[in-house]
């Protein structure tokens, strides 16, 4: 049975090689191979079929979830259908929305459910307080924590959520009592009017 795994936002912002790793899951038991029913071949019948078997399905390419690790890496496309709540400490809010680095947010794992050109919401305690439109996944050789100038620190090169230059819209929305039970990224289902 899979064991629960949780980590904090601070750990998610660490460089990839310093992040805590979940315990390795036990490999599932191998299923026994099925016996194949033999079919008698009619005289003159070819062993190869000109058409695909009905059980064989056309393979569809899966979207990449690999984050860029260098400037030359191709960033993955967003392919989800939700918006993202990004938790920040209350004291750092103004540096996220008005600081020199307000056009990007550091990420350490792919936000798989974030929709293309979706919204990222800043979450402080149990409230959504600001939102901005996402352009896509990017890479920066230097990523800083969004804090006061004397306190901010370099979190190393890595992937970012690149945001539109329109800026942040301020808001106030209560997330409710279950906010502490969600670990990792928290997603929000948008309505047609982006509410």
C-alpha positions in Angstrom: 0.0 0.0 0.0 1.5 3.4 -0.9 2.7 5.4 2.1 1.8 9.1 2.4 4.6 11.6 1.6 4.6 15.3 2.4 7.2 18.1 2.2 7.0 21.8 2.9 7.2 24.8 0.6 10.7 25.6 1.8 11.9 22.1 0.9 10.4 22.4 -2.5 12.4 25.6 -3.2 15.7 23.9 -2.4 17.9 22.8 -5.4 16.8 19.5 -6.8 19.7 17.5 -5.3 19.1 18.9 -1.8 15.3 18.2 -1.7 14.1 15.4 0.6 13.3 12.3 -1.3 10.2 10.2 -0.7 10.7 6.6 0.5 11.1 4.2 -2.4 7.8 2.3 -3.0 7.9 -1.4 -2.9 7.8 -2.9 -6.4 4.4 -4.4 -7.3 4.3 -8.1 -7.7 4.8 -9.3 -11.2 1.6 -10.7 -12.8 1.9 -14.2 -14.2 2.1 -14.3 -17.9 -1.1 -15.3 -19.7 -1.1 -18.3 -21.9 -1.8 -17.5 -25.5 -4.5 -19.3 -27.3 -3.3 -21.0 -30.4 -5.2 -20.5 -33.6 -5.0 -22.9 -36.4 -3.7 -21.3 -39.6 -5.8 -21.8 -42.7 -3.9 -23.1 -45.8 -2.5 -20.1 -47.8 -3.1 -17.6 -45.0 -0.3 -15.3 -44.3 1.2 -15.1 -40.8 1.3 -11.3 -40.9 -1.9 -9.4 -40.8 -2.2 -6.3 -42.9 -4.2 -4.4 -40.3 -3.5 -3.7 -36.7 -4.9 -5.9 -34.0 -8.0 -4.5 -32.3 -6.3 -4.8 -28.9 -3.3 -2.7 -30.0 -3.9 1.0 -29.4 -2.3 3.9 -31.3 0.2 5.4 -29.0 -0.3 9.1 -28.1 2.7 11.0 -27.0 2.6 12.0 -23.3 3.5 15.6 -22.5 6.9 16.2 -21.0 7.1 16.9 -17.3 10.9 17.3 -17.2 11.9 20.7 -16.0 14.7 22.6 -17.7 18.1 22.3 -16.0 20.0 24.6 -18.3 19.3 27.6 -20.7 19.5 25.3 -23.7 16.8 22.8 -22.4 13.4 23.1 -24.0 10.9 24.0 -21.3 7.8 21.7 -21.1 4.4 23.0 -22.0 1.6 23.3 -19.4 -1.2 20.9 -20.1 -3.5 20.8 -17.0 -6.9 22.4 -16.5 -6.5 24.2 -13.2 -5.0 27.3 -11.6 -2.3 27.1 -8.9 -2.1 28.4 -5.4 1.5 29.3 -4.4 2.0 29.7 -0.7 4.2 32.5 0.6 4.9 34.0 4.0 3.0 37.1 4.8 6.1 39.2 5.3 7.3 38.3 1.8 4.1 39.2 0.0 5.1 42.7 -1.2 8.5 41.3 -2.6 6.5 38.8 -4.7 4.1 41.3 -6.2 6.2 44.6 -6.2 9.9 43.4 -6.1 12.4 43.4 -8.9 11.7 39.6 -9.4 7.9 39.9 -9.5 7.7 38.4 -13.0 8.7 34.8 -12.0 8.3 32.3 -9.1 10.8 29.5 -8.4 9.5 25.9 -8.7 11.2 22.6 -8.0 8.7 20.2 -9.6 6.4 20.3 -12.6 2.9 21.7 -11.7 1.2 19.0 -13.8 -2.3 20.3 -13.3 -1.6 23.9 -14.1 -3.5 25.0 -17.3 -1.7 26.9 -20.2 -2.0 30.6 -19.6 -3.7 29.9 -16.3 -3.5 31.9 -13.1 -1.1 31.6 -10.2 -2.6 32.8 -6.8 -0.4 33.8 -3.9 -1.7 32.2 -0.7 -1.0 33.7 2.7 -2.1 31.5 5.6 -5.7 30.6 4.7 -6.4 33.3 2.1 -5.7 33.9 -1.6 -4.4 37.5 -1.7 -3.1 38.2 -5.3 -3.1 36.6 -8.7 -1.2 36.9 -12.0 -1.4 35.2 -15.4 1.2 32.5 -16.2 3.2 32.6 -19.5 4.8 29.2 -19.0 7.8 27.3 -17.6 11.2 29.0 -17.8 14.7 28.7 -16.6 16.9 31.1 -14.7 20.6 30.8 -13.9 20.1 32.8 -10.7 16.9 32.4 -8.6 16.5 34.5 -5.5 14.0 34.1 -2.7 11.5 36.9 -2.8 12.4 38.5 0.5 13.7 41.8 1.9 17.0 42.8 0.2 19.2 42.1 3.2 17.6 38.7 3.8 17.1 37.3 0.3 19.3 34.4 -0.7 20.2 32.6 -3.9 18.4 29.3 -4.4 20.5 28.3 -7.4 19.7 27.8 -11.0 16.5 26.1 -11.9 13.0 26.2 -13.3 10.6 29.0 -12.8 7.0 29.9 -13.5 7.2 32.9 -15.8 4.5 35.5 -15.3 2.9 38.1 -17.5 4.2 41.7 -17.1 0.7 43.0 -16.5 1.4 42.6 -12.8 -0.5 41.2 -9.9 -4.2 41.8 -9.1 -4.9 42.0 -5.4 -7.8 40.0 -4.0 -9.0 38.3 -0.8 -10.5 34.8 -0.9 -10.8 32.4 2.1 -9.4 28.9 1.4 -11.4 27.3 4.3 -10.4 25.0 7.1 -8.9 22.2 5.0 -5.9 24.2 3.8 -3.4 22.4 6.1 -4.4 19.0 4.8 -3.1 19.7 1.3 0.6 19.1 0.8 2.6 20.1 -2.3 0.9 22.2 -4.9 -2.7 23.2 -4.3 -4.9 23.6 -7.4 -8.0 25.6 -8.0 -10.7 24.8 -10.6 -11.4 28.0 -12.6 -14.9 29.0 -13.7 -15.4 30.4 -17.3 -15.0 34.0 -16.0 -11.7 33.2 -14.4 -13.2 33.3 -10.9 
